[in-house]
């Protein structure tokens, strides 16, 4: 009986040590992920998974768009917890190409063996990462991470937020209890970052009314007029739906007679804020 008691005590002690070790490891990994990093993000050109579309980071930033990169592994539980909240997809639908066109969202899978089967929850994958999202996915294996981004893999989940000036912040999106997103990674938090850190106020109707910026007529056919600018030298840029810059001027009466019919973004650097207006050209 004494021997059995000693054996039980020994096993209990081993279990306790193992539990403590796992908790320390989990806490250490969480602290590593929650540490914020910032700096200038390098440009990259990569191919979107499935569609084959070419994704170039700076083409979005140079068009005065913010970019959010969602780094995940297809077997990462915390990654999928944040994914299921649909915060990024809601943000994309409001501010992406089908919204006010001021942002881009891309999810980046860092597992080298990711394929359509694993990303849809089969053949070793746990969840479907492609269902219910409208933004593109890129597979970037661990061993290519440094060559592409000039930095080592941060671990996942990791959200990278990049302003048009190429300055990024990276941190962990979930709260410490893993039950909800941290405040800065809710829809309101991301919108606040977009406004306060990047100075992009597109879609904030009360601010646009306060600045009294008006583009007319809309639709326009020959001359587009811009009223309400604080500074007569404010820069005005017009982009098509592909993100190509077609006009750059400080003239508040802009000749648009040569532009093909369609929808365009008018980006106005009004010194206090960057405003994005949509216009229709119809001849």
C-alpha positions in Angstrom: 0.0 0.0 0.0 2.8 2.4 0.8 4.4 1.7 -2.6 1.1 2.4 -4.4 0.7 5.6 -2.5 4.2 6.7 -3.4 3.5 5.8 -7.0 0.3 7.8 -7.0 2.1 10.8 -5.5 4.9 10.5 -8.1 2.4 10.4 -10.9 0.5 13.4 -9.4 3.7 15.3 -9.1 4.6 14.5 -12.8 1.1 15.6 -13.9 1.4 18.9 -11.9 4.9 19.6 -13.4 3.6 18.9 -16.9 0.5 21.2 -16.4 2.7 24.0 -15.1 5.1 23.6 -18.0 2.2 23.8 -20.5 0.8 26.9 -18.8 4.1 28.6 -18.9 4.6 27.7 -22.6 1.1 29.0 -23.5 1.7 32.2 -21.5 5.1 32.7 -23.2 3.6 32.2 -26.7 0.7 34.6 -25.9 3.2 37.2 -24.6 5.2 36.8 -27.8 2.2 37.3 -30.0 0.8 40.2 -28.0 4.0 42.2 -28.2 3.3 45.1 -30.6 5.8 45.7 -33.5 5.9 48.7 -35.7 8.0 50.0 -38.6 8.0 50.4 -42.4 6.5 47.4 -44.2 8.3 46.2 -47.3 6.5 45.9 -50.6 5.5 42.5 -51.9 3.9 41.0 -55.0 2.3 37.7 -54.5 -0.4 35.5 -56.1 -3.8 35.1 -54.6 -4.8 31.5 -53.8 -7.4 30.0 -56.1 -8.0 33.1 -58.3 -4.4 33.6 -59.4 -4.8 37.4 -59.1 -1.6 39.4 -58.6 -1.6 41.2 -55.2 0.9 44.1 -54.9 0.9 45.8 -51.5 2.2 49.2 -52.5 -0.4 49.6 -55.3 -3.0 49.7 -52.6 -1.1 52.0 -50.3 -0.1 54.4 -53.1 -3.9 54.7 -53.8 -4.4 56.0 -50.2 -5.9 52.7 -49.0 -5.1 51.1 -45.7 -4.2 47.4 -45.8 -4.9 44.7 -43.1 -3.0 41.4 -43.3 -4.4 38.5 -41.3 -1.6 35.9 -40.7 -2.9 32.5 -39.7 -2.2 28.7 -39.8 -5.0 26.4 -40.9 -4.7 24.4 -37.7 -4.5 27.4 -35.4 -7.5 27.5 -33.0 -7.1 31.2 -31.8 -6.8 32.2 -35.5 -10.1 30.6 -36.3 -11.8 32.1 -33.2 -11.0 35.6 -34.6 -11.9 34.5 -38.1 -15.3 33.3 -37.0 -16.2 36.7 -35.6 -16.2 38.1 -39.2 -14.8 41.4 -38.1 -12.4 41.6 -41.0 -15.0 40.6 -43.6 -17.4 43.2 -42.2 -14.6 45.8 -42.3 -13.8 44.8 -45.9 -17.4 45.0 -47.0 -17.7 48.5 -45.7 -14.3 49.8 -46.7 -13.2 47.5 -49.5 -13.7 47.8 -53.3 -17.5 47.3 -53.0 -17.7 49.8 -50.1 -16.1 53.2 -49.9 -12.9 51.7 -51.5 -10.5 53.0 -48.8 -9.1 49.6 -47.6 -7.9 46.2 -48.5 -7.9 43.0 -46.4 -5.8 39.9 -47.2 -5.5 36.7 -45.2 -2.1 35.1 -45.3 -1.7 31.3 -44.5 1.8 30.5 -43.3 1.6 26.7 -43.6 3.8 25.5 -46.5 1.5 22.5 -47.2 -1.7 24.5 -47.4 -3.9 23.6 -50.3 -7.6 23.9 -51.3 -8.4 20.7 -49.3 -6.8 21.8 -46.1 -8.0 25.4 -46.3 -11.6 24.1 -46.6 -11.3 21.8 -43.6 -10.4 18.5 -45.2 -7.3 16.2 -45.5 -5.8 17.4 -42.2 -7.4 20.8 -42.1 -9.7 21.6 -39.2 -11.8 24.4 -40.5 -13.0 26.1 -43.7 -11.0 29.3 -44.1 -12.4 30.2 -47.5 -16.2 30.1 -46.8 -17.9 33.4 -45.9 -15.0 35.7 -46.8 -14.9 38.2 -49.7 -11.2 39.1 -49.5 -8.3 37.2 -51.1 -6.1 34.5 -49.5 -2.3 34.2 -50.0 -0.3 31.1 -49.0 3.2 32.2 -47.7 5.3 29.3 -46.4 7.4 29.7 -43.2 10.6 29.3 -45.2 9.7 32.1 -47.6 8.6 34.5 -44.9 11.9 36.3 -44.4 12.6 36.5 -48.1 9.3 38.1 -48.9 8.8 40.4 -45.8 12.3 40.9 -44.7 11.4 39.7 -41.2 10.9 36.4 -39.4 7.5 34.8 -38.8 5.7 36.3 -35.8 3.6 33.3 -35.0 -0.1 33.3 -35.4 -2.6 34.8 -35.1 -1.1 38.1 -36.0 -2.8 41.1 -37.6 -0.7 43.6 -39.4 -2.3 47.1 -40.0 -0.6 49.3 -42.6 -1.3 52.9 -43.3 -0.7 54.5 -46.7 2.6 55.9 -45.5 3.8 52.3 -45.2 4.0 52.4 -41.4 2.6 49.2 -39.9 1.6 47.9 -36.4 1.4 44.2 -35.6 -0.1 42.5 -32.6 -2.4 39.7 -31.4 -6.1 40.3 -32.1 -7.8 38.4 -29.2 -8.2 39.4 -25.6 -6.3 37.5 -22.9 -9.1 35.1 -22.1 -9.6 34.2 -25.8 -13.3 35.0 -25.7 -13.5 38.2 -27.7 -11.3 40.4 -29.9 -9.2 43.0 -28.1 -10.8 46.5 -28.4 -8.5 47.7 -31.3 -9.6 44.7 -33.4 -13.3 45.1 -33.2 -15.0 46.8 -36.2 -15.1 50.1 -34.2 -11.5 49.7 -33.2 -10.3 49.2 -36.7 -12.3 52.1 -38.0 -10.9 54.3 -35.2 -7.3 53.3 -36.2 -8.1 54.0 -39.8 -9.3 57.5 -38.9 -6.9 58.5 -36.1 -3.6 56.8 -37.2 -4.0 56.9 -41.0 -6.1 60.0 -41.4 -8.6 58.3 -43.7 -12.1 59.6 -43.0 -13.9 58.1 -46.0 -17.4 57.0 -45.1 -17.6 59.2 -42.0 -20.5 61.3 -43.1 -20.5 63.8 -40.3 -16.9 64.7 -40.8 -17.4 65.1 -44.5 -20.4 67.4 -43.8 -18.3 69.3 -41.3 -15.6 69.9 -43.9 -18.3 70.7 -46.4 -16.5 69.0 -49.3 -18.7 68.5 -52.3 -18.0 67.0 -55.7 -20.5 67.9 -58.4 -22.2 67.3 -60.7 -22.4 63.6 -60.0 -22.7 62.0 -62.5 -20.2 64.3 -64.3 -19.5 64.4 -68.0 -17.1 67.3 -68.7 -16.0 69.3 -65.6 -16.0 68.0 -62.0 -16.1 70.8 -59.4 -14.7 70.4 -55.9 -16.1 72.8 -53.2 -15.3 73.2 -49.5 -11.5 72.7 -49.6 -9.6 74.3 -46.7 -6.6 75.0 -48.8 -6.6 75.9 -52.5 -3.5 73.8 -53.0 -5.1 70.6 -51.6 -4.1 67.6 -53.8 -6.9 65.8 -55.7 -6.3 62.4 -57.2 -8.8 60.4 -59.3 -8.5 56.6 -59.5 -10.4 54.0 -61.5 -11.8 50.8 -60.0 -8.5 49.0 -60.7 -6.7 51.5 -58.4 -4.9 53.2 -61.3 -4.3 56.9 -60.8 -5.6 58.8 -63.8 -5.6 62.4 -62.6 -3.6 64.4 -60.0 -4.2 68.1 -59.6 -4.8 70.9 -57.2 -7.3 72.5 -59.6 -10.8 72.5 -58.1 -12.4 72.4 -61.6 -11.3 69.2 -63.2 -11.7 68.2 -66.8 -13.0 64.6 -66.8 -14.3 64.6 -70.4 -11.6 62.1 -71.5 -12.3 59.6 -68.8 -14.3 56.5 -69.9 -17.8 56.1 -68.3 -17.8 54.3 -65.0 -17.3 54.7 -61.2 -14.2 56.5 -59.9 -12.7 57.3 -56.5 -11.7 61.0 -55.8 -9.1 61.1 -53.1 -8.7 64.6 -51.6 -5.8 65.4 -49.3 -7.4 68.2 -47.4 -4.5 68.6 -45.0 -6.6 67.8 -42.0 -7.9 64.5 -43.4 -7.8 62.3 -46.5 -11.3 62.2 -48.0 -12.6 59.6 -50.4 -15.6 60.4 -52.6 -17.1 58.2 -55.3 -18.3 59.8 -58.6 -19.9 58.5 -61.7 -18.7 59.6 -65.1 -21.5 59.5 -67.7 -21.2 61.1 -71.1 
